């Protein structure tokens, strides 16, 4: 009886495994922690499934969908171009692949979108995409200090002129 139960368990496992799809994602680019100056980069991968067809793949950047590919062939590379401009910053991205009854999320990768030649750790930049947010606050503080110094200087000159004029009138 014990052997019959064991054989029945193996048979059931085998039948369930035969009916289950297995989908994997390989050859993902751009590479993890890579750099690009393209603010609408292309993301590529190869889906491999035990199903007859791969239905859809969606690109997620920071958990937001940035494009879907529906004309996929099993074991053939495809590419999705980000459908919106990415700011200069580090972005986490991954792919969700579905093939009939199976869904699979790829590993998460990081892509650094940076100005040409920039390979230092990135700080998210302001909307203009030209000055890092921290640096812009420093620049604004310096400008305010310079303006206050100019006003103090002009008030000093004005006070000096006023005192001289008062002295001549007396």
Buried (B, 14 or more C-beta within 10 A) or exposed (E): EEEEEEEEEEEEEEEEEEEEBEBBBEEBBBEEEEBBEBBBBBBBBBBBBBBEEBBBBBBBBEEEEBBEBEEBEBEEEBEBBBEEEBEBBBBEBBBBBBBBEBEBEBEEBEBBBBEEEEEEEBEEBBEEEEBBEEEBEEEEEEEEEEEEEEEEEEEEEEEEEEEEEEEEEE
